[in-house]
């Protein structure tokens, strides 16, 4: 394998792992948040605010993976 092939495989792996993990995390956050709201509807506002914040942090991981992949691609 030449260097360009290895570079493209590294970029593909970074994007794959960097998008799968946050997707699973966001799914779990959403399901547990809805479950918590179902158990205690009065706390819906607090649960929803915490859920949105947690989703934003999980999405940041995907953005970091994209930045790392772009660095790997163009360096």
N, C-alpha and C positions, 0 to 999 in steps of 0.2 A: 504494500500500500504506500502511496505517496503522501506527502505532507498535506496536500489539499483535501484528500479523502479523509484523513484523520481529523482535520480541522472541521469538516462538515459533519462528521459523526459526533464530534464533541458538541457542536452547536445543536444538532438534533437531540442529543441526549439531554442537554441542558434545558432545552425548551420542553421536551417531553416530561422530565421529572419536575420541572418548575411550573408546569401547568396542571399536572395530574394531582399533585399533593394539595395545592390550594383549592382545587375543585372538590376534592373529597372533604376537605376541612369546611368549606362553605356549605356543602350539603349537610354535614353533621351539625354545624351551627344552626342552620335553618330548621332542621328537623327537631333538634332539642329546644330551640326557641319556641316553635309552635306547640310542642309538647308542654313546655312550661306555661305558656299562655292558656292552653287548654285546661291545665290543672288549677291555675289561679288567674282567672280573667282580670281581676282587679289590678294585678301587677303588670298588665300588658304594656304600659308605657315604659316602665323601667326595663323590662325584658327586651322590648323592641329596640330601645336605645343601646343597650349593651350588645345586642345581636348585630346591629348595624356597625358598631365600632369594631367588633370582632371580625366581621366580614371585611371591613376595610383593611385591617391588619393582615388577614389572610391574602387579600388581593395584592397587598404590597409585596408579599413574597413572590408572587408571579411576575410582578413588574421588575423586581430585582433579578429574577432569572432571565427575563428578556434583556435587561441591560448587560448581564454577564454574557449571554449568547451573542449579542451584538459586538461586544468587546472581543470575544473569541473569533468572530467572523472577520472583523476588520483589522485585526492586529496580526 
